[in-house]
C-alpha cells in the first residue's frame, strides 16, 4: 500500500498545491497529515476545504496550532477527511493510530491511557502506523542542536509494540525529511511537501 504523508504546511497554499499534484500523479491509497495545518487556525475552514478536494481519503490529526474540537467539527463536514485523534482507522490490513496536539510535552499520560484503551485492537493488528504531531523522544526526529525535545510516551509505545512498522510525526521544522529507526518502526518526519511511503 502506498500513502503520501505530510505535515506542518501552516496554511501555505503554494505548498498544498505541490502536495495535491503529488497525490494526483502518484495516486496513493491514503493521504496522511500530522497536524499544524494552519497558523493558529487562521482561515482553517478554507484550508481544510482544500484538503477535502484531494482525490484520496485524508487522515489527519491536529497540531499545536489547532484545537482538537475545531478540526474535528470541520472534518465532519467533508466526506473524505477523517480526523483520527485518539482513534484508529483500518485500511487494507494496516491499522492507523492517531494522536494529535502537543508541542514539547515529555510525558503524556492521556496518550498512555488512550493506547491502553485500544490495546486489544493494537495487539491484534499485523501492521500499525502511528501518527503523532510531536515526535518520539531520543531520535533523529527530535534532535536539534544536541537537544532532544520529543515525547517519552511515544517512544515507550513504539518500543513495546513490535507491529508498529511506521511512526509519522512533524512539529520540529528543523528535522523535516529526517528518518530514523526505533524498535521495529521506521520513523519519519515527512515535512510539508510530502513523502510517498510504501507500506
C-alpha positions in Angstrom: 0.0 0.0 0.0 1.2 3.5 -0.9 0.5 6.5 1.2 1.5 10.1 1.0 2.4 11.7 4.3 3.0 15.4 5.0 2.9 17.8 8.0 3.3 21.4 9.1 2.3 23.2 6.0 0.9 26.0 8.0 -1.8 27.1 5.6 0.6 27.6 2.7 -1.5 27.3 -0.5 1.6 27.1 -2.6 2.8 24.0 -0.6 -0.6 22.5 -0.6 -0.7 22.7 -4.4 2.5 20.8 -4.6 1.1 18.1 -2.3 -2.1 17.9 -4.3 -0.1 17.4 -7.5 1.9 14.5 -6.0 -1.4 12.9 -5.0 -2.9 13.4 -8.4 0.2 12.0 -10.2 1.1 9.1 -7.9 -2.4 8.1 -6.7 -1.7 7.0 -3.2 -4.4 5.0 -1.4 -4.4 7.4 1.5 -3.0 10.8 2.4 -1.8 11.3 5.9 -1.4 14.7 7.6 0.3 15.0 11.0 -1.0 18.4 12.0 -0.2 22.1 12.0 -2.3 22.7 9.0 -2.7 26.4 9.9 -1.1 29.3 11.8 -3.2 29.4 14.9 -6.3 28.4 13.0 -6.3 31.4 10.5 -8.5 30.5 7.6 -8.9 27.0 8.9 -12.2 26.3 7.2 -10.8 27.3 3.8 -7.6 25.3 4.3 -9.5 22.2 5.3 -11.8 22.6 2.3 -8.8 22.5 0.0 -7.7 19.2 1.8 -11.2 17.9 1.1 -10.6 18.4 -2.6 -7.8 15.9 -2.6 -8.6 12.8 -4.8 -8.0 10.5 -1.9 -9.1 9.9 1.7 -7.1 12.2 4.0 -6.4 11.0 7.6 -5.4 13.9 9.8 -4.7 14.9 13.3 -4.3 18.4 14.8 -1.1 20.0 15.7 -0.2 22.5 18.4 -1.6 25.3 16.1 -5.1 23.9 16.2 -7.7 22.9 18.7 -8.9 19.4 18.6 -12.6 20.3 18.7 -12.3 22.8 15.8 -10.5 20.4 13.5 -12.9 17.6 14.4 -16.0 19.7 13.7 -14.8 20.9 10.3 -13.6 17.4 9.2 -17.1 16.1 9.9 -18.4 18.4 7.1 -16.2 16.7 4.5 -16.7 13.2 3.3 -13.0 12.4 2.6 -11.5 14.0 5.7 -11.0 11.5 8.6 -9.9 13.0 11.9 -8.3 10.3 13.9 -7.1 11.9 17.1 -7.5 9.3 19.8 -8.9 7.0 17.2 -7.9 4.1 14.9 -8.6 3.6 11.2 -8.1 0.4 9.3 -7.3 0.2 5.6 -6.2 -2.9 3.7 -4.8 -4.7 6.7 -3.0 -1.7 8.2 -4.2 -0.1 11.4 -3.6 3.7 11.7 -3.5 5.1 15.2 -3.7 8.8 15.6 -2.8 11.2 18.4 -2.5 14.9 17.7 -1.7 18.1 19.5 1.1 18.7 22.0 4.3 20.6 21.4 7.1 19.9 23.9 5.5 17.6 26.5 8.0 14.9 27.5 5.4 12.5 29.0 1.8 12.3 28.1 -0.4 10.3 30.5 -3.5 10.9 28.3 -1.8 9.3 25.4 -0.8 6.3 27.6 -4.4 5.9 28.7 -5.6 6.1 25.1 -3.1 3.4 24.0 -4.3 1.2 26.8 -7.9 1.7 25.7 -7.1 0.4 22.2 -4.6 -2.3 23.3 -6.6 -5.3 22.1 -7.1 -3.8 18.7 -3.4 -2.7 18.5 -2.1 -6.1 19.6 -4.2 -8.0 17.1 -3.1 -5.8 14.1 -0.4 -7.2 11.9 0.9 -3.8 10.8 0.4 -0.5 12.6 1.1 3.1 11.6 1.4 5.6 14.5 0.6 9.2 13.7 1.6 11.9 16.2 2.3 15.5 15.9 5.2 15.7 18.3 8.0 13.2 17.6 9.1 10.4 19.9 12.0 11.2 22.3 15.6 10.4 21.6 15.8 10.1 17.8 17.0 12.0 14.8 13.5 13.4 14.5 13.6 15.4 17.8 17.3 16.2 18.0 18.0 19.9 17.4 21.4 21.4 18.4 22.2 18.3 20.5 19.0 18.6 22.5 16.0 16.2 22.4 12.5 17.6 22.5 10.3 14.6 21.8 7.9 12.6 23.8 8.9 9.7 26.1 5.4 8.2 26.0 5.6 7.8 22.2 9.0 6.2 22.4 7.8 3.7 25.0 4.8 2.8 22.9 6.8 2.2 19.7 9.4 0.1 21.6 6.6 -2.0 23.2 4.6 -2.7 20.1 6.7 -4.6 17.6 3.9 -4.4 15.0 4.3 -0.6 14.7 6.1 -0.5 11.3 5.9 3.2 10.7 5.7 6.2 13.1 4.9 9.6 11.4 5.3 12.9 13.1 6.1 16.5 12.5 6.3 19.6 14.7 10.1 20.1 14.6 10.7 22.1 11.4 14.5 21.6 11.6 14.0 17.9 11.1 11.8 17.9 8.0 12.7 14.9 5.8 14.6 13.0 8.5 14.3 9.3 9.0 15.3 7.0 11.8 14.5 3.6 13.3 13.2 2.8 16.8 12.4 -0.8 17.6 10.7 -2.3 14.6 9.5 1.0 13.3 10.7 3.4 10.7 10.4 6.9 12.0 9.7 9.8 9.5 9.1 13.5 9.6 7.7 13.9 6.1 7.8 17.7 6.1 5.3 20.0 4.4 5.7 19.0 0.8 5.1 15.3 1.5 6.8 11.9 1.1 5.5 8.8 -0.7 5.8 5.8 1.6 5.2 2.1 0.6 3.9 0.0 3.4 
